[in-house]
Amino acid sequence: FDWTINPYRGCEFGCKYCYARYTHEFMEYHETEAFERLIFAKDADFRQFGKDLRAVKPQEWIAIGTATDPYQPAERRYEVTRRLLEVFARRRGFQLAITTKSDLVARDVGVLPIVAAGNSLRVNMTVTTTDAALARLLEPMAPRPDLRLAAVRTLTAAGIDVGVFASPVLPGVTDHPASLEAVARAAADAGARHFWAQPLFLKDCARAVFLPFLDREFPHLSWAYRRHYSKRSYTT
C-alpha cells in the first residue's frame, strides 16, 4: 500500500503479539497496557478529507487499519470508519483495502458494495486460528473466529472481495500444518477469495507484552522465542 488511514489510535482487542503498540509511544504512553486501555477516536474533517484524496494517484493503494482495528468496539459509538466509507461511496477510481479481525465489518454490508462499485475494494479478515480457546488467549477482546468467518460469509454473499489473513503465524502455537489448513479450509468455505499469512513480527514494545505472556501460557517455548527474537531480530 501507498497510503494508510487509521481511524483510531490504540486498539481494544489487546492482542498479545500486536506490533502497533509503538504508536502510543509517540504520545509518551509507555505502559505495556496503554495501547488497549487508551483509545483515541480521530475527529476527522471529512470535507477536508475529500480534498486530501486528490493527492492519491490512481494506481496507489489506500490501506485502512494498519496500526489499529477500524472495527474495534469504539466504532460502534463513533462510526469514524463508517463515515470514511461514505466518503469513498461518493468517489470513483480508488484502490482500498480494509484489514480487521472484527465481525462488526458486516454492519456495513449496505455501503461496502457501493464503495466497491466505483472503486477497487478488498476486505481482509484476520483469523489467526480456528481454535476459539486459543484465540481468546492470544486476542482476549477480539470476536471469536467463527464470528469473523460468519462476517466473511456475509460480505462475500454481498459480492465483496474478501481475503483471510492467518497472521501472525506463531512458532509452536499456530504454525502446525493442521492448524493452518483449518484456517485455510474455513476461509474457503466462507467464500474468501484470497488467503495469506506472515510470520510473527516482534518490535520491542510487542516483545515486552508477548514474552511474559509466553512465560505464563507456553513456558516450554520461552527459551526458543528469546533466542530467535533477540533484541536485534524482529522475525524468525
DRENDO-1510 file (C-alpha; in Angstrom, 1 decimal, always signed):
<recs>
REC; n; res; u; v; w
REC; 1; PHE; +0.0; +0.0; +0.0 .
REC; 2; ASP; +1.0; +3.6; -0.5 .
REC; 3; TRP; -1.3; +5.4; +1.9 .
REC; 4; THR; -2.8; +4.4; +5.3 .
REC; 5; ILE; -5.8; +5.5; +7.2 .
REC; 6; ASN; -6.2; +4.6; +10.9 .
REC; 7; PRO; -9.5; +5.9; +12.2 .
REC; 8; TYR; -8.4; +5.2; +15.8 .
REC; 9; ARG; -5.2; +5.2; +17.8 .
REC; 10; GLY; -4.9; +2.2; +20.1 .
REC; 11; CYS; -7.0; -1.0; +19.9 .
REC; 12; GLU; -9.2; -2.6; +22.5 .
REC; 13; PHE; -8.7; -6.1; +21.3 .
REC; 14; GLY; -5.4; -6.4; +23.3 .
REC; 15; CYS; -3.7; -9.0; +21.0 .
REC; 16; LYS; -0.6; -10.2; +22.8 .
REC; 17; TYR; +1.5; -10.1; +19.7 .
REC; 18; CYS; +0.4; -6.6; +18.4 .
REC; 19; TYR; +3.3; -4.8; +16.7 .
REC; 20; ALA; +1.4; -1.4; +16.7 .
REC; 21; ARG; +1.8; -0.7; +20.4 .
REC; 22; TYR; +4.7; +1.6; +19.5 .
REC; 23; THR; +2.2; +4.2; +18.1 .
REC; 24; HIS; +1.3; +5.1; +21.7 .
REC; 25; GLU; +4.9; +5.9; +22.5 .
REC; 26; PHE; +4.6; +8.9; +20.1 .
REC; 27; MET; +2.3; +10.4; +22.8 .
REC; 28; GLU; +4.5; +9.4; +25.7 .
REC; 29; TYR; +2.4; +6.5; +26.8 .
REC; 30; HIS; +4.9; +3.8; +27.5 .
REC; 31; GLU; +2.9; +1.5; +29.8 .
REC; 32; THR; +2.6; -2.0; +28.3 .
REC; 33; GLU; -1.3; -2.0; +28.5 .
REC; 34; ALA; -1.8; +1.6; +27.5 .
REC; 35; PHE; -2.4; +0.6; +23.8 .
REC; 36; GLU; -5.6; -1.3; +24.7 .
REC; 37; ARG; -6.7; +0.9; +27.6 .
REC; 38; LEU; -6.4; +4.4; +26.0 .
REC; 39; ILE; -8.3; +4.6; +22.7 .
REC; 40; PHE; -8.4; +7.7; +20.7 .
REC; 41; ALA; -11.2; +8.2; +18.1 .
REC; 42; LYS; -10.0; +10.6; +15.4 .
REC; 43; ASP; -12.2; +13.7; +14.9 .
REC; 44; ALA; -11.8; +13.8; +11.2 .
REC; 45; ASP; -12.8; +16.8; +9.0 .
REC; 46; PHE; -14.5; +14.7; +6.3 .
REC; 47; ARG; -14.9; +17.7; +3.9 .
REC; 48; GLN; -11.1; +18.3; +4.1 .
REC; 49; PHE; -10.5; +14.5; +3.8 .
REC; 50; GLY; -12.3; +14.5; +0.5 .
REC; 51; LYS; -10.0; +17.2; -0.7 .
REC; 52; ASP; -6.9; +15.4; +0.6 .
REC; 53; LEU; -7.8; +12.4; -1.6 .
REC; 54; ARG; -6.8; +14.4; -4.6 .
REC; 55; ALA; -3.2; +13.6; -3.7 .
REC; 56; VAL; -3.8; +9.9; -4.3 .
REC; 57; LYS; -2.7; +8.6; -7.7 .
REC; 58; PRO; -4.9; +6.1; -9.5 .
REC; 59; GLN; -2.5; +3.2; -9.1 .
REC; 60; GLU; -1.8; +3.8; -5.4 .
REC; 61; TRP; -3.4; +1.6; -2.7 .
REC; 62; ILE; -5.0; +3.0; +0.5 .
REC; 63; ALA; -4.9; +0.7; +3.5 .
REC; 64; ILE; -7.5; +1.2; +6.2 .
REC; 65; GLY; -6.4; -0.3; +9.6 .
REC; 66; THR; -2.7; -0.8; +9.6 .
REC; 67; ALA; -2.0; +0.3; +13.2 .
REC; 68; THR; -5.4; -0.2; +14.8 .
REC; 69; ASP; -8.5; -2.1; +14.1 .
REC; 70; PRO; -11.0; +0.1; +12.2 .
REC; 71; TYR; -13.9; -2.0; +13.5 .
REC; 72; GLN; -13.0; -2.3; +17.2 .
REC; 73; PRO; -15.8; -1.7; +19.8 .
REC; 74; ALA; -15.2; +2.1; +19.7 .
REC; 75; GLU; -16.5; +2.1; +16.1 .
REC; 76; ARG; -20.0; +1.2; +17.4 .
REC; 77; ARG; -20.1; +4.5; +19.1 .
REC; 78; TYR; -18.0; +6.9; +16.9 .
REC; 79; GLU; -18.5; +5.4; +13.5 .
REC; 80; VAL; -15.4; +7.0; +12.1 .
REC; 81; THR; -14.8; +4.1; +9.7 .
REC; 82; ARG; -18.4; +4.2; +8.5 .
REC; 83; ARG; -18.1; +7.9; +7.7 .
REC; 84; LEU; -14.9; +7.2; +5.8 .
REC; 85; LEU; -16.6; +4.6; +3.7 .
REC; 86; GLU; -19.5; +7.1; +3.0 .
REC; 87; VAL; -16.9; +9.4; +1.5 .
REC; 88; PHE; -15.5; +6.7; -0.7 .
REC; 89; ALA; -19.0; +5.7; -1.7 .
REC; 90; ARG; -19.2; +9.1; -3.5 .
REC; 91; ARG; -15.8; +8.7; -5.1 .
REC; 92; ARG; -14.5; +6.7; -8.0 .
REC; 93; GLY; -11.2; +5.1; -9.0 .
REC; 94; PHE; -9.6; +4.4; -5.7 .
REC; 95; GLN; -7.9; +1.2; -4.6 .
REC; 96; LEU; -8.9; +0.3; -1.0 .
REC; 97; ALA; -8.0; -2.5; +1.4 .
REC; 98; ILE; -9.6; -2.8; +4.9 .
REC; 99; THR; -8.0; -5.1; +7.4 .
REC; 100; THR; -9.9; -6.1; +10.6 .
REC; 101; LYS; -10.5; -9.0; +12.9 .
REC; 102; SER; -14.0; -7.9; +13.8 .
REC; 103; ASP; -17.3; -9.2; +12.7 .
REC; 104; LEU; -18.6; -5.6; +13.0 .
REC; 105; VAL; -17.4; -5.0; +9.4 .
REC; 106; ALA; -20.6; -6.9; +8.4 .
REC; 107; ARG; -22.6; -4.0; +9.7 .
REC; 108; ASP; -21.5; -2.0; +6.7 .
REC; 109; VAL; -22.7; -4.6; +4.2 .
REC; 110; GLY; -25.0; -1.9; +2.8 .
REC; 111; VAL; -22.3; +0.7; +2.0 .
REC; 112; LEU; -19.4; -1.6; +1.1 .
REC; 113; PRO; -20.9; -2.8; -2.3 .
REC; 114; ILE; -21.5; +0.9; -3.2 .
REC; 115; VAL; -17.8; +1.6; -2.4 .
REC; 116; ALA; -16.8; -1.4; -4.5 .
REC; 117; ALA; -19.0; -0.4; -7.4 .
REC; 118; GLY; -16.8; +2.7; -8.1 .
REC; 119; ASN; -13.5; +1.6; -6.6 .
REC; 120; SER; -11.3; -1.5; -6.2 .
REC; 121; LEU; -12.1; -2.7; -2.7 .
REC; 122; ARG; -10.8; -5.7; -0.7 .
REC; 123; VAL; -11.7; -6.6; +2.9 .
REC; 124; ASN; -9.1; -8.6; +4.7 .
REC; 125; MET; -10.2; -10.6; +7.8 .
REC; 126; THR; -7.6; -11.8; +10.2 .
REC; 127; VAL; -8.2; -15.3; +11.5 .
REC; 128; THR; -5.1; -16.4; +13.4 .
REC; 129; THR; -6.6; -19.7; +14.5 .
REC; 130; THR; -10.0; -21.5; +14.3 .
REC; 131; ASP; -9.5; -22.7; +17.9 .
REC; 132; ALA; -11.7; -20.4; +20.0 .
REC; 133; ALA; -10.0; -21.1; +23.3 .
REC; 134; LEU; -6.6; -20.3; +21.8 .
REC; 135; ALA; -7.9; -17.2; +20.1 .
REC; 136; ARG; -9.2; -16.0; +23.4 .
REC; 137; LEU; -5.7; -16.3; +24.9 .
REC; 138; LEU; -4.0; -14.6; +22.1 .
REC; 139; GLU; -6.6; -12.0; +21.3 .
REC; 140; PRO; -8.5; -11.5; +24.5 .
REC; 141; MET; -11.1; -9.0; +23.4 .
REC; 142; ALA; -11.4; -9.8; +19.7 .
REC; 143; PRO; -14.5; -11.5; +18.3 .
REC; 144; ARG; -14.4; -15.3; +18.2 .
REC; 145; PRO; -13.1; -16.8; +15.0 .
REC; 146; ASP; -16.5; -18.3; +14.0 .
REC; 147; LEU; -18.0; -14.8; +14.2 .
REC; 148; ARG; -15.3; -13.4; +11.9 .
REC; 149; LEU; -15.8; -16.2; +9.4 .
REC; 150; ALA; -19.5; -15.5; +9.5 .
REC; 151; ALA; -18.8; -11.9; +8.6 .
REC; 152; VAL; -16.7; -13.2; +5.7 .
REC; 153; ARG; -19.6; -15.2; +4.5 .
REC; 154; THR; -21.9; -12.2; +4.8 .
REC; 155; LEU; -19.6; -9.9; +2.8 .
REC; 156; THR; -18.8; -12.5; +0.1 .
REC; 157; ALA; -22.6; -13.1; -0.3 .
REC; 158; ALA; -22.9; -9.4; -1.0 .
REC; 159; GLY; -20.3; -9.6; -3.7 .
REC; 160; ILE; -17.4; -8.1; -1.7 .
REC; 161; ASP; -13.8; -9.3; -2.5 .
REC; 162; VAL; -12.7; -10.8; +0.8 .
REC; 163; GLY; -9.4; -12.4; +1.9 .
REC; 164; VAL; -8.4; -14.1; +5.1 .
REC; 165; PHE; -5.1; -13.4; +6.9 .
REC; 166; ALA; -3.8; -16.2; +9.1 .
REC; 167; SER; -1.4; -13.8; +10.7 .
REC; 168; PRO; +0.8; -13.7; +12.5 .
REC; 169; VAL; +1.9; -17.3; +12.4 .
REC; 170; LEU; +3.2; -18.1; +15.9 .
REC; 171; PRO; +6.0; -20.7; +16.0 .
REC; 172; GLY; +5.0; -23.6; +18.2 .
REC; 173; VAL; +1.5; -22.2; +18.8 .
REC; 174; THR; -0.3; -21.7; +15.4 .
REC; 175; ASP; +2.2; -22.9; +12.9 .
REC; 176; HIS; +1.3; -26.6; +12.8 .
REC; 177; PRO; +0.2; -27.6; +9.2 .
REC; 178; ALA; -3.1; -28.9; +10.5 .
REC; 179; SER; -3.8; -25.5; +12.2 .
REC; 180; LEU; -3.1; -23.5; +9.1 .
REC; 181; GLU; -5.0; -25.9; +7.0 .
REC; 182; ALA; -8.0; -25.5; +9.3 .
REC; 183; VAL; -7.9; -21.7; +8.8 .
REC; 184; ALA; -7.5; -22.0; +5.0 .
REC; 185; ARG; -10.4; -24.5; +4.7 .
REC; 186; ALA; -12.6; -22.3; +6.9 .
REC; 187; ALA; -11.7; -19.3; +4.8 .
REC; 188; ALA; -12.6; -21.2; +1.6 .
REC; 189; ASP; -15.8; -22.5; +3.0 .
REC; 190; ALA; -16.8; -18.9; +3.9 .
REC; 191; GLY; -16.2; -17.7; +0.4 .
REC; 192; ALA; -12.9; -15.9; +0.8 .
REC; 193; ARG; -11.0; -15.4; -2.5 .
REC; 194; HIS; -7.6; -14.9; -1.0 .
REC; 195; PHE; -5.5; -16.5; +1.8 .
REC; 196; TRP; -2.3; -15.1; +3.2 .
REC; 197; ALA; -0.1; -15.4; +6.2 .
REC; 198; GLN; +3.1; -13.9; +7.6 .
REC; 199; PRO; +5.4; -14.7; +10.5 .
REC; 200; LEU; +5.3; -13.1; +13.9 .
REC; 201; PHE; +6.9; -9.7; +14.0 .
REC; 202; LEU; +8.0; -8.5; +17.4 .
REC; 203; LYS; +9.1; -4.9; +17.9 .
REC; 204; ASP; +10.5; -4.1; +21.4 .
REC; 205; CYS; +7.1; -2.8; +22.5 .
REC; 206; ALA; +5.4; -6.1; +21.5 .
REC; 207; ARG; +8.2; -8.2; +22.9 .
REC; 208; ALA; +7.6; -6.6; +26.3 .
REC; 209; VAL; +4.0; -8.0; +26.3 .
REC; 210; PHE; +4.3; -11.2; +24.3 .
REC; 211; LEU; +7.3; -12.8; +26.0 .
REC; 212; PRO; +5.9; -12.6; +29.6 .
REC; 213; PHE; +2.6; -13.9; +28.1 .
REC; 214; LEU; +4.6; -16.9; +26.8 .
REC; 215; ASP; +6.2; -17.4; +30.2 .
REC; 216; ARG; +2.7; -17.8; +31.7 .
REC; 217; GLU; +0.9; -19.7; +29.0 .
REC; 218; PHE; +3.6; -21.5; +26.9 .
REC; 219; PRO; +6.6; -21.7; +29.2 .
REC; 220; HIS; +8.2; -24.6; +27.1 .
REC; 221; LEU; +8.5; -22.1; +24.2 .
REC; 222; SER; +10.0; -19.2; +26.1 .
REC; 223; TRP; +13.7; -20.0; +25.6 .
REC; 224; ALA; +13.3; -20.6; +21.9 .
REC; 225; TYR; +11.5; -17.4; +21.4 .
REC; 226; ARG; +14.0; -15.4; +23.3 .
REC; 227; ARG; +16.8; -17.0; +21.2 .
REC; 228; HIS; +15.1; -16.3; +17.9 .
REC; 229; TYR; +13.6; -13.0; +18.7 .
REC; 230; SER; +16.7; -11.3; +20.1 .
REC; 231; LYS; +16.7; -7.5; +20.5 .
REC; 232; ARG; +18.1; -7.2; +17.0 .
REC; 233; SER; +15.7; -9.6; +15.4 .
REC; 234; TYR; +12.1; -8.8; +14.8 .
REC; 235; THR; +11.2; -12.0; +12.9 .
REC; 236; THR; +12.4; -15.6; +12.9 .
</recs>
